[in-house]
Amino acid sequence: MNTNTNTKQKEWVFSDQRLQKLRQQYEIYTPEDFKVWKILFERQMPNLPKAASKAYLEGVEQVKFTADKIANFDELNQVLAKSTGWEVQVVPGLIDDDLFFGLLNNRRFPSSTWLRTMEQLDYFEEPDMFHDAFAHMPLLTNQPYVDFLENLSGIALKHIDNPWAIQLLSRIYWFTIEFGLINEEGELKIYGAGILSSAGETKFSLSNEPIHLAYDVRKILNQEYSKNRFQDKYFVIDSYEQLYESLPEIEAVLEEMLLEKRQ
Ligand SMILES: [Fe+2]
């Protein structure tokens, strides 16, 4: 299921200067880093057996994340190589859209390697590796999920010079990969990483306070989002296959909206 990858993208992304020599230096994590990982892990993991999607929980088992050990990317990559063939790529924090989607389209998940400090436990400006690793990586073991991610990024690369198209596609990414919910046997569960790395939003997103809407490509493409508060709306998928199967519709509605903008 690798429909949108083209060889030109593969050539530049692996030799891109912005990524040269970046790797996780496990030996430089401090006792405070281990403490931060442990506190965040122990605060959030007990909430998840009831709240998180089965695919996420199975992924946690596979990647063997524990409270006492900061995620080790070399070990993680060995697990991912055997499941979906994805890899973690260390990046210097937030990266440009072309690099972000270029990596994803080549089955590399961009991740930072730094952890927030004890003073930043509840508030931090940029996603740190607790978010990138703990919340995102277990789902990289799920084939339809990663196929969706790869091919959504393929669509983004086709429109990488059009900021409006990228803004629209970011809404899809936001309401699925970061803040998506899934219906599993009649119960709402979380698969969005932005929720999985927040104890507060885990509780809130499943409560009766926000609006829960069925997954709807057109609605999402027309839905703005806010970064600095809990979402007031969450979109609920029925399966990860549904995400993958919605890619042609994403592309079609996107084209339609781009055309409207030009008229
Ligand atoms: Fe994220």
Residues whose N, C-alpha, C, O or C-beta is under 5 A from the ligand:
A	BS01	LIG	A193
